């Protein structure tokens, strides 16, 4: 199980100190080995020389078989405390004289050998022939201890220990200083990025500490923050403006999507219908504010419009019945506009409760259709278009006093381009037709053009003859402006979203490039360590003892594990950025392929794979292969100590999931108390010496499964195996970016 992640500072210090101390240790090892070989050879040459001197002094004694002279020659060896024993053999190989003189014969070899030396059982032994005029008279045998070699090695051990201890102190001081120059800019940048991410404070800036690549990255990061800050400020300003329009509008403003679900519900709508905004957002509008008998008609009309484009109510005002939260029905005046977006269209309705206006219309019918107190411009006219009455609302709207308008033609209010409008209206009135909420343009006394909604009804006398018309005109300039502003703000908002999305994508690419750069910079020294270690192992193997070769192998193994960890980290970071490609994947075939690869890698193992045939799912084939490689690879790894391993892959219904796939093994298992740590990055429940790994595999599995809209979990017991489950969700659950 992995512990706390190692910081970049510790990694740099460890790399520098490890490299320096490794080189120093190797240098000291080579030096000691050289001294060892040199000293051994020197001792052998010295002892051989002494043997040759004794051989030269013993020729007469051997020639005349004078044992006393031979013993006297050998007694000279007592001046050397390292001499253990010595003797002379005659030409027939029989022991002739010995040192010490009282040494038992069993101390000496039975038969002498040819000229040479050897090291045996902590001693140096030499044989030197005694010759005279190329005729061999006998052999000198000398045996010396290795105390000189031991004393020399004791000195070197103390010396090397002192050198290494001093080097550790110096190396640590230098590495600490060097790592600060490298890691501080990176840590500063990472700290700023973390603060921005946590607090959404785009005013923060990373401090530039150098003009190298990290400095360039810092500048780019600060420029990016500046751009995001400006865009965020502009977006907030526009959102505030739009919110102000929605909140200040007197009419109900309701926006729905193509499914009829509410996207916006302004305060006027809250007051009118009795719902709070948070209770209706995301819900279908029809059951909330449309009477039951009209809901199906509304749904069918929306569906027909989306299919055919037919719009019987878009862009015009209609009157209909609505229902409030307490079930009370009331009349509303409604205008609906369609707002085009990059995706499906949305629709905004402007509704006004016209209960009071309906009552006023009833009153106007009783009082000849004219209500002076109305805010709308209400006036009557003859069938020739001559004004016969003019209320206060008309005075306010058009700027003409009643005295100025009565008796004059109503065409004075029409702009020049609408000269044909009034004759057409009068024709309809003569036929008894009513004109409701006709939107047009009128001209005020001061020349200002205003958008109006006009409703005109024929007036009848007691005999039912049409004698004139009542005209109700409402200023909808503010409504048109609001509609235009909403369209503009929506378009601007969409553009801001697109730009911000592009910026975030660029940020992801920059972070990906940064990850690659850091991983590349970490790999370079690892390759150097592994390469030079391999050179030492291959070219200087004969000069290294078993301990030295073991140290080299450990250095190479550590470098290779670090390289694997970097690769796994990159794989983990790329899983969430890889574009999803969804297709039907044969999971059983994938599992069979992976099982074959595992068997091929370790053919000596006895393992049974039980793979359910015909399992298939929709998903990204590359990512799903990574899932199975990690799960089956873990099962293979954790069953390595079982004489007969069993690994299964299948599908079951578990916890309500119809398509829960599983990988089960009879391996080492785990304690369920630590199950929550299984899918975390760098989390390991077994020691690296027991089972190799980096702690990244299951984290990768979980991220891939989540991108497919599924989930992953595990069950197990210590020494009783483990089962890992995962689901893949529905097609629309898959995250495509």
N, C-alpha and C positions, 0 to 999 in steps of 0.2 A: 504494500500500500504506500503510495507516494505521500510525502510530507508537504510542508509549506513550499510553494514554488521558489526556486533560487533566483535572487535578484541579479540583474545584469552586472551590478558592481561585484558581487561575489563571483560571478562567472568569469569576469575579466581578471580579477585578482587570482582566482584559481588557475586560469589558463596561463597567466604570466608566471606565477610561482611554480606551477606544475612543469612547464616547459624548462624553466631555468634550473630547477632542482633535478629534473630528469637528466638534463645535459651534464650537470655537475656530478650527479651520482654515476653516470656512465663514464665520465672522464676519470673519476677516482677509481672506479672498478677496473678500467683498462690499465691505469697506472699501477695499481696494486698487483694485477695479474702479471704485468710486465716485470715488476720487481720480484715477484714470486719465482717466475721462470728464470730470471737472470741470477737470482741468489742460489737457486737449486743447481743451476749449471756451474756457477762459480764454486759451490761447495764440492760438486763432483770433480771438477778439474783440480781443485786443491788436494783432495784426498787421493786422486790418481797420481798426482805429482809426488806426494809423500810416499805412495806405494812404489813408485819408480825409484825413489832414493833408497828405500829399504831394499828393493830388489837388487840395486847396484851394489849395496853394501853387503848383501848376503850371498853373492856368487861364490866366494871362496868357501864359506861355511857349508854351502850345499855341495860344492864340488868335492870337498874333503870329508863331508858328513860330520862336521863339527857342530854338534847340537848346542854346546855352551856358547860358541860365538854367535850362533843364530839367535839364541835367547837374549844375549846381550844387545844385539842390534834391535830386536823388538822392544827391549825395555825402554828405548828412547821415546816410545809412544806415551809414556806416563806424563810427559811434559804438556800434553794436550788433554785437558779435562773432558773434552767432547769425545775422546776415543773410548769406545766400549770394549772392543776386542780386536786382536790381530793374530795371525799365524803364518807359518811357512809350510808349504807342502813340497815334498820332494818330487822328482820327475815322474814317479809312479803314482802320485796323487795321495800319498800317505802323509799324515800329519807329522811334521818334523820338529817344529818349535811353535810356542804359543805365548800370547800376552793376554791377560795376566798369566804368569807362569803356573798359578794354582787353579786356573779355570778348568772346569771339567771338559773332557773331549766332546761331550754332547753339545756344547755351545757352538761349535764350529761345523760348517757343512762337511758332509761325509766325503764328497768329491769336489774338487775345485772346477770352475767353469773357465771358459775362454776369457780373454781380456774384456773388461767392461765394468759397468756399474748399474746399480738399481736401487730403488727406494722401496723398503719393505717394513711394515709395522713400526713406523716412526723412526726408522734408521736408514742410513746411507751405507751401502755395501759395495766395495770395489774388488776386482780381481786383476792383478798385474803379473804377467809372466816374468820369471827370472831366466835370462838367457845369457849365454856366453859364446861368442863367435857363432851366432845363429843356431846354437844348440841349447835346447830348453833344459834348465836344471831344476826348475820347480815353479811354484806359484805363490804370490803374496796375497793374503786375504786380510782386508781392513774393514772394520765396522765402526761407524761414528753415529752419535745421536744428532737430532735436528734442533737442538736448543737454540742455535743461532737464528734459524729460520723462525722459530716461535717468538723469540725476542723481537725480531724485526717486525713481524706481523702485529705484535702487541703495540709496538710504537706506531705503526701505520694506522691501526684502529683508532687510537686516541687522536692522532693527527687528523684523520678524515672526519671523525665526529666533531672536532672543534671547527674544522672548515665548513662542514655542512650546517652546524648550528649558527655560525656567523653568517653564512650565506642566506639562511632562512630569514634572519633579521633584516639583512640588507635588501634581499629580494622583496620581502613584504613591504618595506618602506617605499622602494621604487615602484612596485606594482600598484600600491595604493595611490601614489601620486599620478601614475600614468592612467589608471582607470578613471580617476576624477576628470581628466581632460577629455576622455572618450564618453563616459556615461552621463556626466552632468547635463550636457545639452539634450541628450535623449530623454533623460528623466524629467527635465524641465518641460520638454515638449509633451511627454506623456501626462505629466501632472496637469498641464493646461488643458489638454484634450479631455481628461477625466473631469475636471471642474466644469468645462463647458457642457459636457454630456449630462452631468448630474444636476447642475443648476440652470442650464439653458441661458447662461450669461454670455452672450456673444460679444460683449465689450472686453472680455479678457484677451490678452495677447501674450504669446510666448516670447521670452527674452532671447534674443539672438546672441550667441556667445562665440561664434566663429564664422568665417567666410567660406567654409568648405561645403561639402554636400549637405551636411546637417544644417548648416546655416541657410542654404538655399531652400531646404525643406521647411525650415522655420519661417522664412519669408513667405513661401507659398501657403503655409498653414495660416499665417496671420492675414494674408490677402483673402483667403477663403473665408475666414471669420468676419472680416470687414464686409465682404459681399453679402454674407448671410445676415449680418446685422442690419445692413441697409435694406435688404429685401424683407426681412422680418418686420422692420419698422414701417415700411411702406404697406406691407400686407395688413399689419394691425391698424394702420390709419384707415385703409379702405374698409376693413371689417367694421371698424367703429362707425364710419360714415354710413355703411349699409345698415348697421344695427340702429343708428339714430333715425334713419328713414323709416325702418320698420316699426320702431317703437313710437314714433311721433305721428304715424299715419292714423287718421280717424277711422278709415275703413278697415275691415278685416282683410288681411293679406295672408293667404294660405298657399303654400307651394307643395306640390306632390310630384312623385316620380312616375315612371311609366307603369308601375304596378299599383298606382293609386295610394301609395303610402306617404304619409305626411313628412315633409322635410323642413318646413318652416311654419310657424304659427305665432303671429305677432300679438302684442298686448291687446289690441282692439278685438282680435278674434277670441282671446281669453275672456274678455269681458262679455262679448256677445254670446258665445256658446257655453260659457261656464266651465271650460276645461283649462287646466294649467298646461303650459307648453311641455313640461317634462313628462306629462302623462300621455301625450298624444304623438310625440315625435317617434317615427318609425312604425306607427300603426296605420291601418287602412282608414281612409277618410270616410268612406261610405257608411259604415255602421255607426259612426260618431255623429255626423251632422246632416245626413240625408235621410228623409223619411223612409220607412221600410218598403213602401210600395214603389219607390223610385230608385232603389239601390241597384237592382238588376239592370235597369235601363242605363244607369250611369256606367256600370261596369262594361256593358256591351258597347256603349258609345265610345268609351275610351279604347277598347280593344279594336273596334272598327276603324277608329281614327289612326291607330298605330299601324294597322294593316293596309288601309287604303288611302290615308291622308285626308279623308273627308272630315270637314270641320264645320258643323252647323252652328256651333256656339262660340268658336274661337274668334276673338277680335270684336265682339259685339256684346252689348249689355243685354242680359236676360233677367227676368224675374222668376223666381222659383220659391218653393217652400223648403225651409230648413228646420232642423230639430235641435234643441239645446240639450245640455247634459241632464237636465231634470225631465226630459221627455216632452217639453212644450214645443209645438210647431209654430213657426212664425215666417213671414215673407221676407225674402232678401232680394236685393238687386245684385247681379253677379256679372262680372266681366272676366274672361279667361284669356290669357295669352300663353303662347308656347315659346319656351326659351330653348334655343338650340345650344347644345354642348357637344364636346368631342365624343361623349358616350350617348346613351339613350337620352331623349328629350325630357325636360321637366316642364311642369305647367304651374303657372301662378294665377290664382284667382283673387279678384278684388271684390269683396262682398260687403254689402251694406244692409243693415236691418231696415226694412222699409215698412215696418208695422205702422209707425206713425204716419208715414206718407200715405199708406193705404187709407188710414182713417181720414187724412186730409182730403184725399180724392173723393171719399164718400161725402165729406162735407161740401167740397166744391161742386159735386153733382147736385146737392140740394140747394146750393147758393149760386147756381149758374156756372159752376166749374171754376170760379176764381177765388183764390184765397190770398188776401193781401199780406198776411203775416208770413208767407212762405219765404224761405231763403232763396228759392229758385226764382228765375225771371218768369213771371206768369203774366200773360197778356192775352187778349182776345182780338180777333180780326175778322173782317168780312171775307166772303168768298173771292173778293177782288184783291185781298191782301192789305186792306187799310186797317190800321190799328184803331180799336175801339175802347180798349182799357189797357192800363199799364201799372203794374204793382210796384211796391217799393223794391222788391228784389230785382226787378228789371231795371229800375233806376240805378241800383248799385252795380249791377252786372255790366250794363251798357253805357252808363254815364249820362243818359238822356233823362230829363224830367218828364213826368207824365204830360205836361202841357206841350212839351216839344214833340212828343211822338203821336199823341192821339190825333187822328185825321191824316196822318202821313202813311205812306206805303212802307211795309215792313222790309222791303228790298233794300232800304237804306242800310240795314245791318249786314247784308250779304257782301262778301268780297267780290271784286270784279270777275274772277274766274267762275263764280257760282251763279251767274245770271240766269241759268236755266233751271236752277233748283226750285225756286218759288213757284213758277208755273206748274211744274210737275207735282209739287205738294198740293197745290190748289185743285189740280185735277183729281188726285186721290181723295181729297176731302169731299169734293162734289159727288164722288161715288160712294161716300159714306165710310171710306176706309180710315183706319186709325194708324198713326205713325208713332211708334214707341222707341224711345232711346236711340234716335238717329244721331250719330256723331258727325259733327261737321265743324265748320269754322265760321265765326262771326267777327264783325269789326266794331269796336267800341267808338264812342264819340271822339276820343282822343287819337283814333287811328290804330290803336293796339289790337292785334289779332288774338283771339282767344279760342281755345278748343271747347266745344260745348256738346252736350247731349240734349237733343231736342225730342220732346214728345208732343204730338199734336192730335187732338181729338175733335171730331165734328160736333157742333152745338145744334141742337134741334129745338124747334118751337113746340108749342103744345100739340100741334097737329103732326109732329114728327118730321117736319121739313127741315132740311139742313140750312141754317141761316148764317153760319159762320164757324169759327173754330177757336178752341182754347189752346194756347201754346205754352208749354213749360220748358224752359231752357236752363240747363245746369252747366256751370263752369267746371269742365274736367281738365283744365290746363294743368293743375297740380298733379292730377292722376296720370296724365300723359307724361309729364316730366318725371314722375316717380317711376313709371314703367320704363322710360328710357334710361333713367339712372340705374334702375335695378339691372337692366340688360347690360349696361356698360360695366357696372360693378361685377356682375357675374362673369362677363367676358374677361375683365381684368383679373378677377380672382382665379379663373381657370388658367390664365397665362402665368400668374404668379406660381400656381401649383406646379405647372409644367417646368418652369424655370428652377423652382426649388428642387423638384425631383431630379432634374438634370444635374444640379449642383451636388445633391447627395450622391448620385451615381459617380460623379467625378471624384468626390471625396472617398468613396469606397475604392475606386481604382487607385487613388493615391496611397491609401492605406495598404492596399494589396501590394503595390510596388515597394512601399516601405518595408512590409513584411518580407518580401523576397530579398530586398537589399540586406536586411539584417541577417536573414538566414544564410545568404551567400557569404557575408563577412564572417559569420561564425564557422562556416564550412571550411574556409581557406586554411585557418590554423589547424583544424582537425585533420585535413588532408596532409598537411606538413608533418604533424605528429605521427600519423599512421604511416606515411611514406618513409620517413627517416627511421622509424622503429623497424619497419620491414627490412630496410637496408642493413641496419645493425644485426637483425636476426639472421639474414641470409649470408651477409659477407663476413661477419665477425662471430659466427656461432661457435667456431672452434676456440675462440679466446674467452668465451663466457662460460661460467659454471652454470649449474642447474638453476640456482637462485637468480642469476642475471637473466637467463632466458625466460624464467617465469615472470620476472618484472617486465620484460619487453612485451610478453604476451598480454599481460594485464594492461599495459599502456595502450596497446593496439585495440584490445577489446573495449576499453573505456572510450577511446576515440570513435570506434564503430557504433557503440551504443549511443553516444552523443549525436552522431550523424543520423541514426535511426529516429531519435527523439525529434530532431529538427524536421525530418521528413513527415513524421506523424503530426507535428504541430501545424505544418503547412497544409497537410491533408484536412485537418480539423477546421482550419480557417477557410479553406476553399469549399468545404461542403455547403456552407450557407450562401456562397456567392455563385455557385455553378448554376447555369441556366437549366431548368427542368425540361426534360424531353419525355413526354408520357406516351407509352405504348404497352402492348401486351407482352409480358415477360414470363417465360417458362422458368419458374423458380426451381422446379425439380431438376431440370437440365442443368441449371446453374449449380445446384448443390452437388450433383453427380460430378461435374467438371472440377469443382473445388476439392471434392473428396479424392478424386484421382490424383490431383496435384499433391495433396498431402501424403498419400500413400507413396507416390514416386519419390518424395523428398526423404522419407524414412521407411524404406521397404522392409526393414527388419522388424517393425512393430506389428503386433497382432491386434487389429482393430476392426470392428464390424460397423459398417454404416447402414442404417435403416432409413431409407429415403422414400417417402410416400410419392408415388408417381402421379403425374397429371396436375400438380399444383401450379397455378398461374395467377398473376395479378397485374393490374395496370400500374405502371410507374416508370421511373427513369432506370433503364437497364444498367447503366454504369454504377449509379448509387446503390441500387438493390444488390448488385454483385458485391459491392463493398460491405454491405450489411452482412451477407452470408459469409463472406471471407472472414470477417472479424468474429462472428459467432461460431462458425465451424472451426476456425483456427484456434479460438479459445478452448473449445471442447477438446480438440486434438492435443493442445498443450497441457491442459489440466488432467487429462487421462494418461499422460506419458508414464506415470508410475504404476499404472494398472497392467498386470500381465495380460488380461483380456479386456480391452476397452470396447465400449458400446456407445455409439453416437447416433441419435435419431433426429430426423427433420420431418415435420408434418404440420397438420392444421387441426385445431379443435375449437369448439365454442367455449369461451372463457369470459366470465364477468360480462355477459351480454354481447360480446363481440363475435359475430358470425365467422369472421375471417381472422382468427388469431393464430398466427404461425408460431412454431416453437422449435427450439434446438435443445435437445436433452442429452446429458452424458452421465456416466457413472464415475466421474473423476473426483478431484479433491473437494469440490463443493465449497460452501462458505457459510458463515454465521449470519442468519437473517437479521440479527441486530444491526448489521452493517450494510444492509441491502440498499439503504438510501444513498450510500457513497459509491455504489457500483458504476453509475453512469456519469460521474463527475470526471472532468479532465484531470489526469495525473493521479487519480485515486486507485490504489492497489491494496488488495486484501492479503496478498502473499508476498514474501520477500523476493527480491530480484534474483538472489542466489538459488532460490527454490524453483521459481518459474520465471523465465525471462519475459520482458515486456516493458512498455513505456507508460501504461496507464491511459492511453489515448483511444484505444479501439472502441470501448463501449460508449465513450462520449461521442465518437463519430457515429455509431449506430443510432444513438438517441436523436441526434440532430437530423440525420437522414429520415428517420421514421417520422419525426415531427413535421418535416417539410412535406411529407406525403399525407399529412393530416391524421397520423396515427399516434400510437403511444407504445412504449416499451417498458417491461418490468421483468422481474426475475424471482425465482423461488429456489431454495436449496438448503442443504444441511451439511455440516462439516463431515468430510469423508463419505458422504452419501450421494454425491453428484449434485448437479444443478440443472435447472430448466430456465431458458430465456425465451420470453414471449414478445411478439410485436404485431401490431396491426398497421394497415396502410390507409385507412380512411376511405372516403368517397372521392370521386374524380374532382369535384369542385373544391375539396379541402386542400388540394396540393398547392403549395406555394411556388409560384413560377419565377420568383426573383428573390 
